[in-house]
């Protein structure tokens, strides 16, 4: 199944991992806006608190698993299509 967001993430992977690396000691969550290719690094605690209660609990669990495995959690926030979707990727150096 084609995932347009994975394609966009792949196109900007170097920038996404660069942003992650810059803030890695803070164990960030990365947010990617596919419409204007903006990348943000947020404190995981602050980002998770900003989510809806329904999304918050599952995200906490996924984030803990990602950190335990040394992976990167990336959220795609597509405001035009009203989509918020998370992805977990292994770090390239793993």
C-alpha positions as CSV (number, residue, x, y, z in Angstrom):
1,X,0.0,0.0,0.0
2,X,1.4,3.4,-1.0
3,X,2.0,5.9,1.8
4,X,2.5,9.4,0.6
5,X,3.9,10.4,4.0
6,X,6.6,7.8,3.9
7,X,7.7,9.1,0.5
8,X,7.9,12.6,1.9
9,X,9.8,11.4,5.0
10,X,12.2,9.6,2.8
11,X,12.8,12.7,0.7
12,X,13.7,14.7,3.9
13,X,15.3,11.9,5.9
14,X,18.7,13.6,6.2
15,X,17.1,16.8,7.6
16,X,14.8,14.8,9.9
17,X,17.7,12.7,11.3
18,X,19.9,15.9,11.5
19,X,17.2,17.6,13.6
20,X,17.0,14.5,15.8
21,X,20.8,14.3,16.2
22,X,20.9,18.0,17.2
23,X,18.5,17.3,20.1
24,X,19.2,13.6,20.7
25,X,20.3,14.1,24.3
26,X,16.8,15.4,25.1
27,X,15.2,12.3,23.4
28,X,12.9,14.4,21.2
29,X,9.8,13.6,19.2
30,X,10.2,14.9,15.7
31,X,7.2,16.5,13.9
32,X,7.3,16.8,10.1
33,X,4.9,19.1,8.1
34,X,4.8,17.5,4.6
35,X,3.1,20.5,3.1
36,X,5.9,23.0,3.7
37,X,8.7,20.5,4.6
38,X,9.2,22.0,8.1
39,X,10.7,19.8,10.8
40,X,10.4,20.4,14.5
41,X,11.9,18.7,17.5
42,X,9.8,18.8,20.7
43,X,10.3,17.6,24.2
44,X,8.6,14.2,24.2
45,X,6.7,15.0,27.5
46,X,5.4,18.4,26.2
47,X,4.4,16.9,22.8
48,X,2.6,14.0,24.4
49,X,0.8,16.3,26.8
50,X,-0.5,18.3,23.8
51,X,-2.2,15.3,22.3
52,X,-5.8,14.3,22.8
53,X,-6.4,12.0,25.8
54,X,-7.3,9.1,23.4
55,X,-4.0,9.5,21.5
56,X,-1.8,10.3,24.5
57,X,-1.8,6.9,26.2
58,X,-0.9,5.0,23.1
59,X,1.8,7.5,22.1
60,X,3.4,7.2,25.6
61,X,3.6,3.5,25.2
62,X,5.0,3.7,21.6
63,X,7.5,6.4,22.6
64,X,8.8,4.3,25.5
65,X,9.3,1.3,23.2
66,X,11.0,3.5,20.6
67,X,13.4,4.9,23.1
68,X,14.1,1.5,24.5
69,X,15.0,0.3,21.0
70,X,17.0,3.4,20.2
71,X,14.5,4.4,17.5
72,X,13.2,7.8,16.3
73,X,9.5,8.7,16.6
74,X,8.3,11.0,13.9
75,X,4.9,12.5,13.7
76,X,3.5,13.8,10.4
77,X,1.1,16.7,10.9
78,X,-0.7,17.4,7.7
79,X,-3.0,20.3,8.5
80,X,-4.4,20.5,4.9
81,X,-5.7,16.9,5.1
82,X,-6.3,16.9,8.9
83,X,-3.9,14.0,9.5
84,X,-1.7,13.3,12.5
85,X,0.2,10.1,12.1
86,X,3.1,8.6,13.9
87,X,6.0,6.5,12.6
88,X,8.9,4.8,14.4
89,X,12.2,4.4,12.5
90,X,15.5,2.8,13.6
91,X,18.3,5.2,13.7
92,X,20.7,4.9,10.7
93,X,23.7,4.2,13.0
94,X,22.0,1.2,14.7
